[in-house]
């Protein structure tokens, strides 16, 4: 892949993850080429990569759209993530270094600061949460697990879920991180695995609750 293709891929992917491009929105190559500062060929290359990651879908006429996931799709992604990240946490518990434990603690302090104000600051929460989980994957030292997890598209869901979290859910996430750190300090793999799996399952139910509320609150178009 060329540098232009890599640049287009990174920028378009970031736009999808940040919901600048929303699910169901048609992808227009000429507009993306202008935004990314490249020709349409690198954009096409980038879209093929994003389609392989299930971030982009194509219809029968070969038009590209930002992928839409059903609640069933989301549930499956969370279930897979719970299994895989649970396994990673178990591996990490017997391999993690003192420096990595310090990094996890620092991440969780930043998370606590982000959610302690009158209005929780979601962007720092998300970034520190990302680093926290990435540090655990690094400690697990499994290229295979890392590669499989990277193919499970759930970051847009994490973003959307976190944006809807109330303070109670944010505090629970912080507290679960604290428990994970405690498990790592004691090098207890079974404990770390169970906490991580529960952490991911709770995140799914937070997402599902938001999804259900949106269905209830949606206007009845047929009755209009």
NUKE-713337 format. One record per atom (N, C-alpha, C): atom name; y, x, z. Coordinates in nm, 2 decimals. Layout:
! residues N
['CA', [Y, X, Z]]
...
***
This chain:
! residues 224
['N', [-0.12, 0.08, 0.00]]
['CA', [0.00, 0.00, 0.00]]
['C', [0.13, 0.09, 0.00]]
['N', [0.23, 0.04, -0.07]]
['CA', [0.35, 0.12, -0.08]]
['C', [0.44, 0.09, 0.05]]
['N', [0.54, 0.18, 0.07]]
['CA', [0.63, 0.16, 0.18]]
['C', [0.70, 0.02, 0.17]]
['N', [0.74, -0.01, 0.05]]
['CA', [0.81, -0.14, 0.02]]
['C', [0.72, -0.26, 0.07]]
['N', [0.59, -0.25, 0.03]]
['CA', [0.49, -0.35, 0.07]]
['C', [0.48, -0.36, 0.22]]
['N', [0.47, -0.24, 0.28]]
['CA', [0.45, -0.24, 0.43]]
['C', [0.58, -0.30, 0.50]]
['N', [0.70, -0.26, 0.44]]
['CA', [0.82, -0.32, 0.50]]
['C', [0.83, -0.47, 0.48]]
['N', [0.79, -0.52, 0.37]]
['CA', [0.79, -0.66, 0.34]]
['C', [0.69, -0.73, 0.44]]
['N', [0.57, -0.67, 0.45]]
['CA', [0.47, -0.73, 0.54]]
['C', [0.52, -0.74, 0.68]]
['N', [0.58, -0.63, 0.73]]
['CA', [0.62, -0.63, 0.87]]
['C', [0.73, -0.73, 0.89]]
['N', [0.83, -0.74, 0.80]]
['CA', [0.94, -0.83, 0.82]]
['C', [0.90, -0.98, 0.80]]
['N', [0.81, -1.01, 0.70]]
['CA', [0.77, -1.15, 0.69]]
['C', [0.68, -1.19, 0.81]]
['N', [0.60, -1.10, 0.85]]
['CA', [0.51, -1.13, 0.97]]
['C', [0.60, -1.16, 1.09]]
['N', [0.70, -1.08, 1.11]]
['CA', [0.79, -1.10, 1.22]]
['C', [0.86, -1.23, 1.21]]
['N', [0.90, -1.27, 1.09]]
['CA', [0.97, -1.40, 1.07]]
['C', [0.88, -1.52, 1.11]]
['N', [0.75, -1.50, 1.08]]
['CA', [0.65, -1.61, 1.11]]
['C', [0.63, -1.62, 1.26]]
['N', [0.61, -1.50, 1.32]]
['CA', [0.58, -1.50, 1.46]]
['C', [0.70, -1.55, 1.55]]
['N', [0.82, -1.52, 1.50]]
['CA', [0.94, -1.57, 1.57]]
['C', [0.98, -1.71, 1.53]]
['N', [0.90, -1.77, 1.44]]
['CA', [0.92, -1.91, 1.40]]
['C', [1.05, -1.92, 1.31]]
['N', [1.10, -1.81, 1.25]]
['CA', [1.20, -1.82, 1.15]]
['C', [1.15, -1.89, 1.03]]
['N', [1.02, -1.87, 1.01]]
['CA', [0.95, -1.95, 0.90]]
['C', [0.85, -2.03, 0.98]]
['N', [0.86, -2.16, 0.97]]
['CA', [0.79, -2.26, 1.05]]
['C', [0.66, -2.30, 0.98]]
['N', [0.56, -2.34, 1.06]]
['CA', [0.43, -2.39, 1.00]]
['C', [0.46, -2.51, 0.90]]
['N', [0.39, -2.49, 0.78]]
['CA', [0.41, -2.59, 0.67]]
['C', [0.52, -2.56, 0.58]]
['N', [0.61, -2.46, 0.61]]
['CA', [0.72, -2.43, 0.52]]
['C', [0.67, -2.35, 0.40]]
['N', [0.72, -2.39, 0.28]]
['CA', [0.68, -2.32, 0.16]]
['C', [0.74, -2.18, 0.15]]
['N', [0.66, -2.09, 0.11]]
['CA', [0.71, -1.95, 0.10]]
['C', [0.76, -1.93, -0.04]]
['N', [0.89, -1.88, -0.05]]
['CA', [0.95, -1.86, -0.18]]
['C', [0.97, -1.71, -0.20]]
['N', [0.90, -1.65, -0.29]]
['CA', [0.89, -1.51, -0.31]]
['C', [1.03, -1.45, -0.34]]
['N', [1.11, -1.52, -0.42]]
['CA', [1.24, -1.46, -0.46]]
['C', [1.33, -1.45, -0.34]]
['N', [1.33, -1.55, -0.25]]
['CA', [1.41, -1.55, -0.13]]
['C', [1.37, -1.44, -0.03]]
['N', [1.24, -1.43, -0.02]]
['CA', [1.18, -1.32, 0.07]]
['C', [1.21, -1.19, 0.02]]
['N', [1.20, -1.17, -0.11]]
['CA', [1.24, -1.04, -0.17]]
['C', [1.38, -1.00, -0.14]]
['N', [1.47, -1.10, -0.15]]
['CA', [1.61, -1.07, -0.12]]
['C', [1.63, -1.04, 0.03]]
['N', [1.56, -1.11, 0.11]]
['CA', [1.58, -1.09, 0.26]]
['C', [1.52, -0.95, 0.30]]
['N', [1.41, -0.91, 0.23]]
['CA', [1.34, -0.79, 0.27]]
['C', [1.40, -0.67, 0.19]]
['N', [1.48, -0.69, 0.09]]
['CA', [1.54, -0.59, 0.01]]
['C', [1.44, -0.51, -0.07]]
['N', [1.35, -0.59, -0.13]]
['CA', [1.24, -0.53, -0.22]]
['C', [1.23, -0.62, -0.34]]
['N', [1.15, -0.58, -0.43]]
['CA', [1.12, -0.66, -0.55]]
['C', [1.01, -0.77, -0.51]]
['N', [0.97, -0.85, -0.60]]
['CA', [0.88, -0.96, -0.57]]
['C', [0.73, -0.90, -0.56]]
['N', [0.70, -0.79, -0.63]]
['CA', [0.57, -0.74, -0.62]]
['C', [0.53, -0.70, -0.48]]
['N', [0.61, -0.62, -0.40]]
['CA', [0.57, -0.59, -0.26]]
['C', [0.56, -0.72, -0.18]]
['N', [0.64, -0.82, -0.21]]
['CA', [0.63, -0.95, -0.13]]
['C', [0.49, -1.01, -0.16]]
['N', [0.45, -1.01, -0.29]]
['CA', [0.32, -1.06, -0.32]]
['C', [0.21, -0.99, -0.24]]
['N', [0.22, -0.86, -0.24]]
['CA', [0.12, -0.78, -0.17]]
['C', [0.12, -0.81, -0.02]]
['N', [0.24, -0.83, 0.04]]
['CA', [0.25, -0.87, 0.18]]
['C', [0.19, -1.01, 0.20]]
['N', [0.21, -1.10, 0.11]]
['CA', [0.16, -1.23, 0.13]]
['C', [0.01, -1.24, 0.13]]
['N', [-0.05, -1.15, 0.04]]
['CA', [-0.20, -1.14, 0.04]]
['C', [-0.25, -1.09, 0.17]]
['N', [-0.18, -0.99, 0.23]]
['CA', [-0.23, -0.94, 0.36]]
['C', [-0.21, -1.05, 0.47]]
['N', [-0.10, -1.12, 0.47]]
['CA', [-0.08, -1.23, 0.56]]
['C', [-0.18, -1.35, 0.55]]
['N', [-0.22, -1.37, 0.42]]
['CA', [-0.32, -1.48, 0.40]]
['C', [-0.45, -1.44, 0.46]]
['N', [-0.48, -1.31, 0.45]]
['CA', [-0.61, -1.26, 0.51]]
['C', [-0.61, -1.27, 0.66]]
['N', [-0.49, -1.27, 0.72]]
['CA', [-0.47, -1.29, 0.87]]
['C', [-0.46, -1.43, 0.91]]
['N', [-0.47, -1.52, 0.81]]
['CA', [-0.45, -1.67, 0.83]]
['C', [-0.31, -1.71, 0.88]]
['N', [-0.21, -1.63, 0.85]]
['CA', [-0.08, -1.67, 0.87]]
['C', [-0.01, -1.74, 0.75]]
['N', [-0.07, -1.72, 0.64]]
['CA', [-0.03, -1.78, 0.51]]
['C', [-0.15, -1.86, 0.45]]
['N', [-0.12, -1.97, 0.39]]
['CA', [-0.22, -2.05, 0.32]]
['C', [-0.17, -2.08, 0.18]]
['N', [-0.27, -2.11, 0.09]]
['CA', [-0.23, -2.14, -0.05]]
['C', [-0.29, -2.28, -0.08]]
['N', [-0.22, -2.36, -0.16]]
['CA', [-0.28, -2.49, -0.20]]
['C', [-0.34, -2.47, -0.34]]
['N', [-0.39, -2.58, -0.39]]
['CA', [-0.46, -2.57, -0.52]]
['C', [-0.38, -2.52, -0.63]]
['N', [-0.25, -2.54, -0.63]]
['CA', [-0.16, -2.49, -0.73]]
['C', [-0.11, -2.35, -0.70]]
['N', [-0.17, -2.28, -0.60]]
['CA', [-0.14, -2.14, -0.57]]
['C', [-0.01, -2.12, -0.51]]
['N', [0.06, -2.23, -0.46]]
['CA', [0.18, -2.21, -0.38]]
['C', [0.15, -2.17, -0.24]]
['N', [0.23, -2.08, -0.18]]
['CA', [0.21, -2.03, -0.05]]
['C', [0.29, -2.10, 0.06]]
['N', [0.23, -2.13, 0.17]]
['CA', [0.29, -2.19, 0.28]]
['C', [0.26, -2.12, 0.41]]
['N', [0.35, -2.13, 0.51]]
['CA', [0.32, -2.08, 0.64]]
['C', [0.20, -2.17, 0.70]]
['N', [0.10, -2.11, 0.75]]
['CA', [-0.02, -2.18, 0.79]]
['C', [0.01, -2.27, 0.90]]
['N', [-0.06, -2.39, 0.90]]
['CA', [-0.06, -2.48, 1.01]]
['C', [-0.19, -2.49, 1.07]]
['N', [-0.20, -2.48, 1.21]]
['CA', [-0.32, -2.48, 1.28]]
['C', [-0.34, -2.61, 1.35]]
['N', [-0.46, -2.67, 1.35]]
['CA', [-0.49, -2.79, 1.43]]
['C', [-0.51, -2.74, 1.57]]
['N', [-0.51, -2.84, 1.66]]
['CA', [-0.54, -2.81, 1.80]]
['C', [-0.68, -2.75, 1.82]]
['N', [-0.77, -2.80, 1.73]]
['CA', [-0.91, -2.75, 1.73]]
['C', [-0.91, -2.60, 1.69]]
['N', [-0.83, -2.56, 1.59]]
['CA', [-0.82, -2.42, 1.55]]
['C', [-0.77, -2.34, 1.67]]
['N', [-0.66, -2.39, 1.73]]
['CA', [-0.60, -2.32, 1.84]]
['C', [-0.70, -2.30, 1.96]]
['N', [-0.77, -2.41, 1.99]]
['CA', [-0.87, -2.40, 2.10]]
['C', [-0.98, -2.29, 2.07]]
['N', [-1.02, -2.29, 1.94]]
['CA', [-1.12, -2.18, 1.91]]
['C', [-1.06, -2.04, 1.92]]
['N', [-0.94, -2.03, 1.88]]
['CA', [-0.87, -1.89, 1.89]]
['C', [-0.86, -1.85, 2.04]]
['N', [-0.82, -1.95, 2.13]]
['CA', [-0.81, -1.91, 2.27]]
['C', [-0.95, -1.88, 2.33]]
['N', [-1.05, -1.96, 2.29]]
['CA', [-1.19, -1.93, 2.34]]
['C', [-1.23, -1.80, 2.30]]
['N', [-1.21, -1.76, 2.18]]
['CA', [-1.25, -1.62, 2.13]]
['C', [-1.17, -1.52, 2.21]]
['N', [-1.04, -1.54, 2.22]]
['CA', [-0.96, -1.45, 2.30]]
['C', [-1.01, -1.43, 2.44]]
['N', [-1.04, -1.54, 2.51]]
['CA', [-1.09, -1.53, 2.64]]
['C', [-1.22, -1.45, 2.65]]
['N', [-1.31, -1.47, 2.56]]
['CA', [-1.43, -1.39, 2.56]]
['C', [-1.40, -1.24, 2.54]]
['N', [-1.32, -1.21, 2.44]]
['CA', [-1.30, -1.07, 2.40]]
['C', [-1.21, -1.00, 2.50]]
['N', [-1.10, -1.06, 2.54]]
['CA', [-1.01, -1.00, 2.64]]
['C', [-1.08, -0.99, 2.77]]
['N', [-1.16, -1.09, 2.80]]
['CA', [-1.24, -1.07, 2.93]]
['C', [-1.33, -0.95, 2.92]]
['N', [-1.40, -0.93, 2.81]]
['CA', [-1.48, -0.81, 2.79]]
['C', [-1.40, -0.69, 2.80]]
['N', [-1.28, -0.69, 2.74]]
['CA', [-1.19, -0.57, 2.74]]
['C', [-1.15, -0.54, 2.88]]
['N', [-1.12, -0.64, 2.96]]
['CA', [-1.07, -0.62, 3.10]]
['C', [-1.19, -0.56, 3.18]]
['N', [-1.31, -0.61, 3.15]]
['CA', [-1.43, -0.55, 3.23]]
['C', [-1.44, -0.40, 3.19]]
['N', [-1.43, -0.37, 3.06]]
['CA', [-1.44, -0.23, 3.03]]
['C', [-1.33, -0.14, 3.09]]
['N', [-1.21, -0.20, 3.08]]
['CA', [-1.09, -0.13, 3.13]]
['C', [-1.10, -0.10, 3.28]]
['N', [-1.16, -0.19, 3.36]]
['CA', [-1.17, -0.17, 3.50]]
['C', [-1.24, -0.03, 3.54]]
['N', [-1.33, 0.01, 3.46]]
['CA', [-1.40, 0.14, 3.49]]
['C', [-1.34, 0.26, 3.42]]
['N', [-1.24, 0.24, 3.33]]
['CA', [-1.19, 0.34, 3.25]]
['C', [-1.04, 0.37, 3.27]]
['N', [-0.97, 0.27, 3.34]]
['CA', [-0.82, 0.27, 3.35]]
['C', [-0.78, 0.39, 3.43]]
['N', [-0.67, 0.45, 3.39]]
['CA', [-0.61, 0.57, 3.46]]
['C', [-0.50, 0.52, 3.56]]
['N', [-0.47, 0.61, 3.65]]
['CA', [-0.36, 0.58, 3.75]]
['C', [-0.23, 0.55, 3.67]]
['N', [-0.21, 0.62, 3.57]]
['CA', [-0.08, 0.60, 3.49]]
['C', [-0.08, 0.47, 3.43]]
['N', [-0.19, 0.42, 3.38]]
['CA', [-0.20, 0.29, 3.31]]
['C', [-0.18, 0.18, 3.42]]
['N', [-0.24, 0.20, 3.54]]
['CA', [-0.21, 0.10, 3.64]]
['C', [-0.07, 0.09, 3.68]]
['N', [0.00, 0.21, 3.69]]
['CA', [0.14, 0.21, 3.71]]
['C', [0.22, 0.13, 3.60]]
['N', [0.18, 0.15, 3.48]]
['CA', [0.24, 0.08, 3.37]]
['C', [0.22, -0.07, 3.38]]
['N', [0.10, -0.11, 3.42]]
['CA', [0.08, -0.26, 3.44]]
['C', [0.17, -0.31, 3.55]]
['N', [0.19, -0.24, 3.66]]
['CA', [0.27, -0.28, 3.77]]
['C', [0.42, -0.29, 3.72]]
['N', [0.46, -0.19, 3.64]]
['CA', [0.60, -0.19, 3.60]]
['C', [0.62, -0.31, 3.50]]
['N', [0.52, -0.34, 3.42]]
['CA', [0.53, -0.46, 3.33]]
['C', [0.55, -0.59, 3.41]]
['N', [0.47, -0.60, 3.52]]
['CA', [0.47, -0.72, 3.60]]
['C', [0.60, -0.73, 3.68]]
['N', [0.66, -0.62, 3.72]]
['CA', [0.79, -0.62, 3.78]]
['C', [0.90, -0.68, 3.69]]
['N', [0.89, -0.63, 3.56]]
['CA', [0.98, -0.68, 3.46]]
['C', [0.96, -0.83, 3.43]]
['N', [0.84, -0.87, 3.43]]
['CA', [0.81, -1.02, 3.42]]
['C', [0.87, -1.10, 3.53]]
['N', [0.85, -1.04, 3.65]]
['CA', [0.90, -1.11, 3.77]]
['C', [1.05, -1.13, 3.76]]
['N', [1.12, -1.02, 3.72]]
['CA', [1.27, -1.02, 3.70]]
['C', [1.31, -1.12, 3.60]]
['N', [1.23, -1.13, 3.49]]
['CA', [1.27, -1.22, 3.38]]
['C', [1.25, -1.37, 3.42]]
['N', [1.17, -1.40, 3.51]]
['CA', [1.14, -1.54, 3.54]]
['C', [1.21, -1.58, 3.67]]
['N', [1.28, -1.49, 3.74]]
['CA', [1.33, -1.52, 3.87]]
['C', [1.47, -1.58, 3.87]]
['N', [1.54, -1.58, 3.75]]
['CA', [1.67, -1.63, 3.75]]
['C', [1.67, -1.78, 3.75]]
['N', [1.79, -1.84, 3.75]]
['CA', [1.81, -1.99, 3.74]]
['C', [1.74, -2.04, 3.61]]
['N', [1.76, -1.96, 3.50]]
['CA', [1.69, -2.00, 3.38]]
['C', [1.60, -1.88, 3.34]]
['N', [1.47, -1.90, 3.33]]
['CA', [1.38, -1.79, 3.29]]
['C', [1.42, -1.73, 3.16]]
['N', [1.42, -1.60, 3.15]]
['CA', [1.45, -1.53, 3.02]]
['C', [1.32, -1.50, 2.95]]
['N', [1.29, -1.58, 2.85]]
['CA', [1.16, -1.58, 2.78]]
['C', [1.13, -1.45, 2.70]]
['N', [1.23, -1.40, 2.63]]
['CA', [1.21, -1.28, 2.55]]
['C', [1.16, -1.16, 2.62]]
['N', [1.23, -1.12, 2.73]]
['CA', [1.17, -1.01, 2.82]]
['C', [1.03, -1.05, 2.87]]
['N', [1.01, -1.17, 2.91]]
['CA', [0.88, -1.21, 2.96]]
['C', [0.77, -1.18, 2.85]]
['N', [0.80, -1.23, 2.73]]
['CA', [0.71, -1.21, 2.62]]
['C', [0.68, -1.06, 2.59]]
['N', [0.79, -0.98, 2.59]]
['CA', [0.77, -0.84, 2.55]]
['C', [0.69, -0.77, 2.66]]
['N', [0.72, -0.80, 2.79]]
['CA', [0.65, -0.73, 2.90]]
['C', [0.50, -0.78, 2.90]]
['N', [0.48, -0.91, 2.87]]
['CA', [0.35, -0.97, 2.86]]
['C', [0.27, -0.90, 2.75]]
['N', [0.33, -0.88, 2.64]]
['CA', [0.26, -0.81, 2.53]]
['C', [0.22, -0.67, 2.57]]
['N', [0.31, -0.59, 2.63]]
['CA', [0.28, -0.46, 2.67]]
['C', [0.17, -0.46, 2.78]]
['N', [0.17, -0.55, 2.87]]
['CA', [0.07, -0.56, 2.97]]
['C', [-0.07, -0.57, 2.91]]
['N', [-0.08, -0.67, 2.82]]
['CA', [-0.21, -0.69, 2.76]]
['C', [-0.25, -0.57, 2.67]]
['N', [-0.15, -0.51, 2.60]]
['CA', [-0.18, -0.40, 2.51]]
['C', [-0.23, -0.28, 2.60]]
['N', [-0.18, -0.26, 2.71]]
['CA', [-0.22, -0.15, 2.80]]
['C', [-0.36, -0.17, 2.85]]
['N', [-0.40, -0.29, 2.87]]
['CA', [-0.54, -0.32, 2.91]]
['C', [-0.63, -0.29, 2.79]]
['N', [-0.59, -0.32, 2.67]]
['CA', [-0.67, -0.29, 2.55]]
['C', [-0.68, -0.14, 2.53]]
['N', [-0.58, -0.07, 2.56]]
['CA', [-0.58, 0.07, 2.55]]
['C', [-0.67, 0.13, 2.65]]
['N', [-0.67, 0.08, 2.77]]
['CA', [-0.76, 0.13, 2.88]]
['C', [-0.91, 0.10, 2.85]]
['N', [-0.93, -0.01, 2.78]]
['CA', [-1.07, -0.05, 2.74]]
['C', [-1.13, 0.05, 2.64]]
['N', [-1.04, 0.11, 2.57]]
['CA', [-1.09, 0.22, 2.47]]
['C', [-1.20, 0.18, 2.38]]
['N', [-1.18, 0.06, 2.32]]
['CA', [-1.28, 0.01, 2.22]]
['C', [-1.21, -0.03, 2.09]]
['N', [-1.23, 0.05, 1.99]]
['CA', [-1.17, 0.03, 1.86]]
['C', [-1.22, -0.10, 1.81]]
['N', [-1.35, -0.13, 1.83]]
['CA', [-1.41, -0.25, 1.77]]
['C', [-1.35, -0.37, 1.83]]
['N', [-1.33, -0.38, 1.97]]
['CA', [-1.27, -0.49, 2.03]]
['C', [-1.12, -0.51, 1.99]]
['N', [-1.05, -0.40, 1.98]]
['CA', [-0.91, -0.40, 1.93]]
['C', [-0.90, -0.46, 1.79]]
['N', [-0.99, -0.42, 1.70]]
['CA', [-0.98, -0.47, 1.56]]
['C', [-1.02, -0.61, 1.56]]
['N', [-1.12, -0.66, 1.63]]
['CA', [-1.15, -0.80, 1.63]]
['C', [-1.04, -0.89, 1.68]]
['N', [-0.99, -0.84, 1.80]]
['CA', [-0.88, -0.92, 1.86]]
['C', [-0.76, -0.93, 1.77]]
['N', [-0.73, -0.82, 1.69]]
['CA', [-0.61, -0.82, 1.61]]
['C', [-0.62, -0.92, 1.49]]
['N', [-0.75, -0.96, 1.46]]
['CA', [-0.77, -1.06, 1.36]]
['C', [-0.76, -1.20, 1.40]]
['N', [-0.74, -1.22, 1.53]]
['CA', [-0.73, -1.36, 1.59]]
['C', [-0.58, -1.39, 1.60]]
['N', [-0.54, -1.48, 1.52]]
['CA', [-0.40, -1.51, 1.52]]
['C', [-0.36, -1.61, 1.63]]
['N', [-0.29, -1.55, 1.73]]
['CA', [-0.25, -1.64, 1.84]]
['C', [-0.11, -1.61, 1.89]]
['N', [-0.05, -1.51, 1.83]]
['CA', [0.09, -1.47, 1.88]]
['C', [0.19, -1.58, 1.86]]
['N', [0.19, -1.66, 1.74]]
['CA', [0.28, -1.77, 1.73]]
['C', [0.25, -1.87, 1.84]]
['N', [0.13, -1.89, 1.88]]
['CA', [0.09, -1.98, 1.98]]
['C', [0.14, -1.94, 2.12]]
['N', [0.13, -1.80, 2.14]]
['CA', [0.18, -1.75, 2.27]]
['C', [0.33, -1.77, 2.28]]
['N', [0.40, -1.75, 2.17]]
['CA', [0.55, -1.76, 2.17]]
['C', [0.58, -1.91, 2.20]]
['N', [0.52, -2.00, 2.13]]
['CA', [0.55, -2.14, 2.14]]
['C', [0.51, -2.19, 2.28]]
['N', [0.40, -2.14, 2.33]]
['CA', [0.36, -2.18, 2.47]]
['C', [0.45, -2.14, 2.57]]
['N', [0.49, -2.01, 2.56]]
['CA', [0.58, -1.95, 2.66]]
['C', [0.72, -2.02, 2.66]]
['N', [0.76, -2.06, 2.55]]
['CA', [0.89, -2.12, 2.54]]
['C', [0.89, -2.26, 2.61]]
['N', [0.77, -2.32, 2.62]]
['CA', [0.76, -2.45, 2.69]]
['C', [0.71, -2.44, 2.83]]
['N', [0.69, -2.32, 2.88]]
['CA', [0.64, -2.30, 3.02]]
['C', [0.75, -2.34, 3.12]]
['N', [0.71, -2.41, 3.22]]
['CA', [0.80, -2.44, 3.33]]
['C', [0.78, -2.32, 3.43]]
['N', [0.86, -2.32, 3.53]]
['CA', [0.86, -2.21, 3.63]]
['C', [0.73, -2.19, 3.69]]
['N', [0.66, -2.30, 3.72]]
['CA', [0.53, -2.30, 3.78]]
['C', [0.43, -2.22, 3.70]]
['N', [0.43, -2.25, 3.57]]
['CA', [0.33, -2.18, 3.48]]
['C', [0.37, -2.03, 3.46]]
['N', [0.50, -2.00, 3.46]]
['CA', [0.54, -1.86, 3.45]]
['C', [0.50, -1.78, 3.58]]
['N', [0.52, -1.85, 3.69]]
['CA', [0.48, -1.78, 3.82]]
['C', [0.33, -1.76, 3.82]]
['N', [0.25, -1.86, 3.77]]
['CA', [0.11, -1.84, 3.77]]
['C', [0.07, -1.73, 3.68]]
['N', [0.13, -1.71, 3.57]]
['CA', [0.10, -1.60, 3.48]]
['C', [0.13, -1.47, 3.55]]
['N', [0.24, -1.46, 3.62]]
['CA', [0.27, -1.34, 3.69]]
['C', [0.17, -1.31, 3.80]]
['N', [0.13, -1.41, 3.87]]
['CA', [0.03, -1.40, 3.98]]
['C', [-0.10, -1.36, 3.93]]
['N', [-0.14, -1.41, 3.82]]
['CA', [-0.27, -1.37, 3.76]]
['C', [-0.27, -1.22, 3.71]]
['N', [-0.15, -1.18, 3.67]]
['CA', [-0.14, -1.04, 3.63]]
['C', [-0.16, -0.95, 3.76]]
['N', [-0.10, -1.00, 3.87]]
['CA', [-0.11, -0.93, 4.00]]
['C', [-0.26, -0.91, 4.04]]
['N', [-0.33, -1.02, 4.02]]
['CA', [-0.48, -1.02, 4.05]]
['C', [-0.55, -0.92, 3.96]]
['N', [-0.51, -0.92, 3.83]]
['CA', [-0.58, -0.82, 3.74]]
['C', [-0.55, -0.68, 3.79]]
['N', [-0.43, -0.65, 3.83]]
['CA', [-0.40, -0.52, 3.87]]
['C', [-0.48, -0.48, 4.00]]
['N', [-0.50, -0.58, 4.09]]
['CA', [-0.58, -0.56, 4.21]]
['C', [-0.73, -0.53, 4.17]]
['N', [-0.78, -0.60, 4.07]]
['CA', [-0.92, -0.58, 4.02]]
['C', [-0.93, -0.44, 3.96]]
['N', [-0.83, -0.40, 3.89]]
['CA', [-0.83, -0.27, 3.82]]
['C', [-0.83, -0.16, 3.93]]
['N', [-0.74, -0.18, 4.03]]
['CA', [-0.73, -0.07, 4.14]]
['C', [-0.87, -0.06, 4.21]]
['N', [-0.94, -0.17, 4.22]]
['CA', [-1.07, -0.16, 4.28]]
['C', [-1.19, -0.13, 4.19]]
['N', [-1.15, -0.12, 4.06]]
['CA', [-1.25, -0.09, 3.95]]
['C', [-1.36, -0.19, 3.95]]
['N', [-1.33, -0.31, 3.97]]
['CA', [-1.42, -0.42, 3.97]]
['C', [-1.42, -0.50, 3.84]]
['N', [-1.51, -0.46, 3.75]]
['CA', [-1.52, -0.52, 3.62]]
['C', [-1.54, -0.67, 3.61]]
['N', [-1.63, -0.71, 3.70]]
['CA', [-1.67, -0.86, 3.70]]
['C', [-1.54, -0.94, 3.74]]
['N', [-1.47, -0.89, 3.84]]
['CA', [-1.36, -0.96, 3.89]]
['C', [-1.25, -0.96, 3.78]]
['N', [-1.22, -0.85, 3.72]]
['CA', [-1.12, -0.84, 3.61]]
['C', [-1.16, -0.93, 3.50]]
['N', [-1.29, -0.94, 3.46]]
['CA', [-1.33, -1.02, 3.35]]
['C', [-1.30, -1.17, 3.38]]
['N', [-1.34, -1.21, 3.50]]
['CA', [-1.32, -1.35, 3.54]]
['C', [-1.18, -1.39, 3.54]]
['N', [-1.09, -1.31, 3.59]]
['CA', [-0.95, -1.34, 3.60]]
['C', [-0.89, -1.35, 3.46]]
['N', [-0.92, -1.25, 3.38]]
['CA', [-0.87, -1.25, 3.24]]
['C', [-0.91, -1.38, 3.17]]
['N', [-1.04, -1.42, 3.18]]
['CA', [-1.09, -1.54, 3.11]]
['C', [-1.01, -1.66, 3.16]]
['N', [-0.99, -1.67, 3.29]]
['CA', [-0.92, -1.78, 3.34]]
['C', [-0.78, -1.78, 3.30]]
['N', [-0.72, -1.67, 3.29]]
['CA', [-0.58, -1.65, 3.25]]
['C', [-0.56, -1.70, 3.11]]
['N', [-0.65, -1.67, 3.02]]
['CA', [-0.64, -1.72, 2.88]]
['C', [-0.67, -1.87, 2.87]]
['N', [-0.77, -1.92, 2.94]]
['CA', [-0.80, -2.06, 2.94]]
['C', [-0.68, -2.14, 2.99]]
['N', [-0.61, -2.09, 3.10]]
['CA', [-0.50, -2.17, 3.15]]
['C', [-0.39, -2.17, 3.05]]
['N', [-0.37, -2.06, 2.97]]
['CA', [-0.26, -2.06, 2.87]]
['C', [-0.29, -2.16, 2.76]]
['N', [-0.42, -2.18, 2.73]]
['CA', [-0.45, -2.28, 2.63]]
['C', [-0.42, -2.42, 2.68]]
['N', [-0.45, -2.45, 2.80]]
['CA', [-0.42, -2.58, 2.85]]
['C', [-0.27, -2.61, 2.86]]
['N', [-0.19, -2.50, 2.89]]
['CA', [-0.05, -2.52, 2.88]]
['C', [0.00, -2.55, 2.74]]
['N', [-0.06, -2.49, 2.64]]
['CA', [-0.03, -2.52, 2.50]]
['C', [-0.07, -2.66, 2.47]]
['N', [-0.19, -2.70, 2.51]]
['CA', [-0.24, -2.83, 2.47]]
['C', [-0.16, -2.94, 2.54]]
['N', [-0.11, -2.92, 2.66]]
['CA', [-0.02, -3.01, 2.72]]
['C', [0.10, -3.04, 2.64]]
['N', [0.16, -2.93, 2.60]]
['CA', [0.28, -2.94, 2.51]]
['C', [0.25, -3.01, 2.38]]
['N', [0.14, -2.98, 2.32]]
['CA', [0.10, -3.04, 2.20]]
['C', [0.09, -3.19, 2.22]]
['N', [0.02, -3.23, 2.33]]
['CA', [0.00, -3.37, 2.36]]
['C', [0.13, -3.45, 2.38]]
['N', [0.22, -3.38, 2.45]]
['CA', [0.36, -3.44, 2.48]]
['C', [0.43, -3.47, 2.35]]
['N', [0.42, -3.37, 2.26]]
['CA', [0.49, -3.38, 2.13]]
['C', [0.43, -3.50, 2.05]]
['N', [0.30, -3.52, 2.06]]
['CA', [0.24, -3.63, 1.98]]
['C', [0.29, -3.76, 2.04]]
['N', [0.30, -3.77, 2.17]]
['CA', [0.35, -3.89, 2.24]]
['C', [0.49, -3.92, 2.21]]
['N', [0.57, -3.81, 2.20]]
['CA', [0.72, -3.83, 2.18]]
['C', [0.76, -3.84, 2.04]]
['N', [0.67, -3.81, 1.95]]
['CA', [0.70, -3.81, 1.80]]
['C', [0.73, -3.96, 1.76]]
['N', [0.84, -3.98, 1.68]]
['CA', [0.87, -4.11, 1.63]]
['C', [0.76, -4.17, 1.54]]
['N', [0.74, -4.30, 1.55]]
['CA', [0.64, -4.37, 1.47]]
['C', [0.71, -4.40, 1.33]]
['N', [0.68, -4.31, 1.24]]
['CA', [0.74, -4.32, 1.11]]
['C', [0.70, -4.45, 1.04]]
['N', [0.57, -4.49, 1.06]]
['CA', [0.52, -4.61, 0.99]]
['C', [0.60, -4.73, 1.04]]
['N', [0.64, -4.73, 1.16]]
['CA', [0.71, -4.85, 1.22]]
['C', [0.86, -4.85, 1.19]]
['N', [0.91, -4.74, 1.13]]
['CA', [1.05, -4.73, 1.10]]
['C', [1.09, -4.82, 0.99]]
***
